[in-house]
């Protein structure tokens, strides 16, 4: 096993999205409790309707809070792993890399529409188009995002 030259764990940082989902969950729960027990109404929201909204919202909230991206650079390869749903580690060996380019987009591009994901790219990122773009000898385009671009750049330059 090769020694890690660079290692980073990223978490989802869109707290405004998490806050919005939590707001909807609290609002729906308040509405259900209000209509059934505090001030009963003639036709309250049914429990089935409540759970039809709450279950997907709660699952989305759980997924976003637990989303994680691990990036490791060794002398032999770069390894990427998305959690929590995927247990597979994607490994790209340096001998298979034909071209390496560093990308740096500002965080606001995520909200402006300029942070586009093209269909032919494999993208592993929680930080937009800020990281490294690798083109393999098989013709694959892979983008690996990072929050520590300087550290990733130094590690890759050390290897290549």
N, C-alpha and C positions, 0 to 999 in steps of 0.2 A: 504494500500500500504506500503510495507516494505521500510525502509530507505536504500539508496545505500551505500554499503561498499566500492565498487570499481566501477569506471566508466571510460571508455576510448572510444574515437572516433579516428579511424584510417582512413587515406586516402591512395589512391594508390600512391606509392612512386617510381614507375619505370619511372623516368623522361626521361631516354634514349629512352623508347618506345614512350612516348608522343612526344619527339623531332623528332623521326624518322617519325611518322605519320604526324606531322606538316611540316616536310621537304618535304614529298611527296605531300602534299596539295599545298604548295607554288610552288614546281617545276611544278606540273601539271597546276596550274593557270598561271604561267609564260609562259609555253609552249603554252597554249591556246591563251593568249593575244599576244604573239610573232607571232604565225602563222596566226592570223586573222587580227591584226591591225598594229603591228610594222614592220614586214618584211613578208608580205603575201607570202605564198607558193602555189604551184599548188594544192596539196591535203592536206589541213590542218586537224588537228584532229577535228572530228565533236563534236558538243555540246552534243549530246547523249552519245558519248564515254566519254567525260569529266565528265558528271554527273553520268555515270555508275561507275566511279572510285571515284569521290569526295563524293558522298552521303554515301557510306559505310565507307570511311575514316573519314569523318566528324562525323558520328554517333559513330564510335569507339573512336574518340578523345573526344567527349562529354561524353561518358560513362566512360572512364578512368579518366577524370578530375573530374567527379562527384561521382565516386565510393567511398563509405564510409562504414565502419563497426563499429557498436556501440556494446560495451560489457558492461553489468551491472551485478554486483554481489550484491545480497541481502541475507538476512538470510534465505530466503525461496527458492531462485532459482538463476540461471544464465540466463540472457537474451541476445540474439544476434540478431542483425538486419543488413541486407545488404541493402544499398541504391545504386542507385536511382530506380532500376526497381522493387524491392520487397518492399512491404509495410508491410509484415508479420514479426512479432517479434517471434523468436523461443525461447521458454522458457523451460528450463530443471530444474525440481524441485530437490532439494538436496535429498529428500527422495527416488527418483527414481535412484539415482546414486549408482552404486555398487562399482566402482573402479575409482580412480583419480590419474593421473600420469602427472608430469610436463615435458615438452619437451623443449629442448634448442638446436636448430641448428644454426650454424653461418650463417650470411646473404649470404655468397658466395655459400652455398649449393644450393641456388635457381638457380644458373647458371651452376652448375656442374652436375646436374642430380641426386644427392642424395636426393633432396627434393621431394620425390615421394609421390603422392597421391594414396593410395590404393583404389580400387573400393568399398570396403565394408565400408569405412569411410564417414561420413558426415563431411565436412570440411568448417569451417567458418574462413577464415584467409586472411589477406593481408600482413602477415609477415612470410610466410613459416611455417615450423614445429616448431615454437617457441610459446609455450603457454601451454595449458592444454589438456590432452586427457582424456575424460570421457567415461566410459563404463556403460551403463544403465542396469537396471535389466531385460529389454526386449532384451538385447544383442546388442544394437546399439553402435557403436564406433563413438564418436563425438570429433573432434579436433577444439578447439577455439583458434585462434591466438591472440597474443598481442605483442606490442612493449615494454610494461612495465611489464616484466615477474615477477620482484621482487614484484611489487604492487599487481598483480593478485595472486601470490603465497601467500602473506600475507593475503589477503582478504579471499581466499578459506580455508587456514589453520585456520583462525579465525572462519569461519562458521562450518567447519567439526571438 
